[in-house]
């Protein structure tokens, strides 16, 4: 009886150690193959089609943020905020923005937005006279809100694509289309009539004001896993907001990150 039981146990163990059924072997092979393919896919780095020059742009971003901003722009902005009172800083940026109103008027017409073009013309007329050359934003107080149309938006409305994403030294994020648009806008009256010192002053005031707005968002940027990608996404989202006048098309399943929305709100 005992010997029979031992023989049965040996037969059972032999059966358990035998080669698995063919269908089971095929299933295991498929599992291994799928796992290998998944690992291969994960090993391929993601390439953003909007940013084919990322290998160049990232070092430029590091230079802008870790060198120019850290040792030049941020200290200059802190000094500017300390020396120049806030009302005076507001007046200076009002003057700079008023110089852009004629370009906004032309681009409003080119985009088929006569209402916004009329607002830009009205703002320039009111602020340049009653507002003392734009020092005071009287137009906003009487209900003429800034339209802010530029040639970059005009090209987008005409169907021109963004082109490659660019990180410009001492300027920041833009695209090929954005760069071209900025050049064209600089040719309109009265920007085209400014001499070099006035043009440099205008750029300096605009840069200091933009950096001041970013002061409250520094921690958010530093806490992001990839500051470069965060800035890039913020740039594209902001351009979409501007092109579609604050109502960009969005897939139902896509939702903006709360931090990204906070970042964008600072520029609206």
Secondary structure in CASP SS format (residue, H / E / C, confidence):
PFRMAT SS
TARGET T0000
AUTHOR 0000-0000-0000
METHOD secondary structure of the structure
MODEL  1
X C 1.00
X H 1.00
X H 1.00
X H 1.00
X H 1.00
X H 1.00
X H 1.00
X H 1.00
X H 1.00
X H 1.00
X H 1.00
X H 1.00
X H 1.00
X H 1.00
X H 1.00
X H 1.00
X H 1.00
X C 1.00
X C 1.00
X C 1.00
X C 1.00
X H 1.00
X H 1.00
X H 1.00
X H 1.00
X H 1.00
X H 1.00
X H 1.00
X H 1.00
X H 1.00
X H 1.00
X H 1.00
X H 1.00
X H 1.00
X H 1.00
X H 1.00
X H 1.00
X H 1.00
X H 1.00
X H 1.00
X H 1.00
X H 1.00
X H 1.00
X C 1.00
X C 1.00
X C 1.00
X C 1.00
X C 1.00
X C 1.00
X C 1.00
X C 1.00
X C 1.00
X C 1.00
X H 1.00
X H 1.00
X H 1.00
X H 1.00
X H 1.00
X H 1.00
X H 1.00
X H 1.00
X H 1.00
X H 1.00
X H 1.00
X H 1.00
X H 1.00
X H 1.00
X H 1.00
X H 1.00
X H 1.00
X H 1.00
X H 1.00
X H 1.00
X H 1.00
X H 1.00
X H 1.00
X H 1.00
X H 1.00
X H 1.00
X H 1.00
X H 1.00
X H 1.00
X H 1.00
X C 1.00
X C 1.00
X H 1.00
X H 1.00
X H 1.00
X H 1.00
X H 1.00
X H 1.00
X H 1.00
X H 1.00
X H 1.00
X H 1.00
X H 1.00
X H 1.00
X H 1.00
X H 1.00
X C 1.00
X H 1.00
X H 1.00
X H 1.00
X H 1.00
X H 1.00
X H 1.00
X H 1.00
X H 1.00
X H 1.00
X H 1.00
X C 1.00
X C 1.00
X C 1.00
X H 1.00
X H 1.00
X H 1.00
X H 1.00
X H 1.00
X H 1.00
X H 1.00
X H 1.00
X H 1.00
X H 1.00
X H 1.00
X H 1.00
X H 1.00
X H 1.00
X H 1.00
X H 1.00
X C 1.00
X C 1.00
X C 1.00
X C 1.00
X C 1.00
X C 1.00
X C 1.00
X C 1.00
X H 1.00
X H 1.00
X H 1.00
X H 1.00
X C 1.00
X C 1.00
X C 1.00
X C 1.00
X C 1.00
X C 1.00
X C 1.00
X C 1.00
X C 1.00
X H 1.00
X H 1.00
X H 1.00
X H 1.00
X H 1.00
X H 1.00
X H 1.00
X C 1.00
X C 1.00
X C 1.00
X C 1.00
X C 1.00
X C 1.00
X C 1.00
X E 1.00
X E 1.00
X E 1.00
X E 1.00
X C 1.00
X C 1.00
X C 1.00
X E 1.00
X E 1.00
X E 1.00
X E 1.00
X H 1.00
X H 1.00
X H 1.00
X H 1.00
X H 1.00
X H 1.00
X H 1.00
X H 1.00
X H 1.00
X H 1.00
X C 1.00
X C 1.00
X C 1.00
X C 1.00
X C 1.00
X H 1.00
X H 1.00
X H 1.00
X C 1.00
X C 1.00
X H 1.00
X H 1.00
X H 1.00
X H 1.00
X H 1.00
X H 1.00
X H 1.00
X H 1.00
X H 1.00
X H 1.00
X H 1.00
X H 1.00
X H 1.00
X H 1.00
X H 1.00
X H 1.00
X H 1.00
X H 1.00
X C 1.00
X H 1.00
X H 1.00
X H 1.00
X H 1.00
X H 1.00
X H 1.00
X H 1.00
X H 1.00
X H 1.00
X C 1.00
X C 1.00
X C 1.00
X H 1.00
X H 1.00
X H 1.00
X H 1.00
X H 1.00
X H 1.00
X H 1.00
X H 1.00
X H 1.00
X H 1.00
X H 1.00
X H 1.00
X H 1.00
X H 1.00
X H 1.00
X H 1.00
X H 1.00
X C 1.00
X C 1.00
X C 1.00
X C 1.00
X C 1.00
X C 1.00
X C 1.00
X C 1.00
X C 1.00
X C 1.00
X C 1.00
X C 1.00
X C 1.00
X C 1.00
X H 1.00
X H 1.00
X H 1.00
X H 1.00
X H 1.00
X H 1.00
X H 1.00
X H 1.00
X C 1.00
X C 1.00
X C 1.00
END
